[in-house]
Amino acid sequence: MATDITSEIGFAAGDVYNLLKQKDKPIPLKMVTDGVQHDPRVTALAVGWLAREGNVNIIQDQQRILISLKQ
């Protein structure tokens, strides 16, 4: 039976937001997924959630994806 992970994504979004709030520059997506205690796939979905809400910048830099809070 499939489970609804929407609430888990929401909690992860809060953790991602708090992590990014502590940083003063864009950080790689890998650092974001390593910096929170969630499955990396859930964390990536949480970043998408935050992007859809207009809370984060997502930048492609060479071969990395960088994430930062919008000012």
C-alpha positions as CSV (number, residue, x, y, z in Angstrom):
1,M,0.0,0.0,0.0
2,A,1.4,3.4,-1.0
3,T,1.7,6.1,1.6
4,D,1.1,9.8,1.2
5,I,4.5,11.5,1.7
6,T,3.2,15.0,1.3
7,S,3.6,15.8,5.1
8,E,7.1,14.4,5.0
9,I,8.0,16.6,2.1
10,G,6.5,19.6,4.0
11,F,8.7,18.8,7.1
12,A,11.7,18.4,4.8
13,A,10.9,21.8,3.2
14,G,11.0,23.4,6.6
15,D,14.4,21.8,7.4
16,V,15.8,22.8,4.0
17,Y,14.6,26.4,4.6
18,N,16.2,26.5,8.0
19,L,19.5,25.1,6.6
20,L,19.5,27.7,3.8
21,K,18.7,30.4,6.3
22,Q,22.0,29.7,8.1
23,K,24.1,30.0,4.9
24,D,25.1,33.3,3.3
25,K,25.6,32.0,-0.2
26,P,24.2,29.4,-2.6
27,I,25.1,25.9,-1.6
28,P,25.2,22.7,-3.8
29,L,22.1,20.5,-3.8
30,K,24.3,17.7,-2.5
31,M,25.1,19.8,0.6
32,V,21.4,20.4,1.1
33,T,20.5,16.7,0.9
34,D,23.4,15.8,3.2
35,G,22.5,18.6,5.6
36,V,19.0,17.5,6.5
37,Q,17.8,14.2,8.0
38,H,15.5,13.1,5.1
39,D,15.7,10.8,2.2
40,P,17.6,12.6,-0.6
41,R,14.6,12.1,-3.0
42,V,12.2,13.7,-0.4
43,T,14.7,16.6,0.1
44,A,14.8,17.2,-3.7
45,L,11.0,17.3,-3.7
46,A,11.1,19.7,-0.8
47,V,13.4,22.0,-2.7
48,G,10.9,21.9,-5.6
49,W,8.1,22.8,-3.2
50,L,10.1,25.8,-1.9
51,A,10.9,26.8,-5.5
52,R,7.2,26.6,-6.5
53,E,6.4,28.8,-3.5
54,G,9.0,31.3,-4.6
55,N,11.2,30.9,-1.6
56,V,14.5,29.7,-3.2
57,N,16.8,30.4,-6.1
58,I,18.0,27.4,-8.1
59,I,21.1,28.0,-10.2
60,Q,23.0,25.7,-12.6
61,D,26.7,26.3,-12.1
62,Q,28.9,24.2,-14.4
63,Q,27.9,20.7,-13.2
64,R,26.3,21.6,-9.9
65,I,22.9,22.8,-8.9
66,L,23.1,25.6,-6.3
67,I,20.3,26.5,-3.9
68,S,19.8,29.7,-1.9
69,L,17.0,31.5,-0.2
70,K,15.5,34.4,-2.1
71,Q,16.3,37.7,-0.4
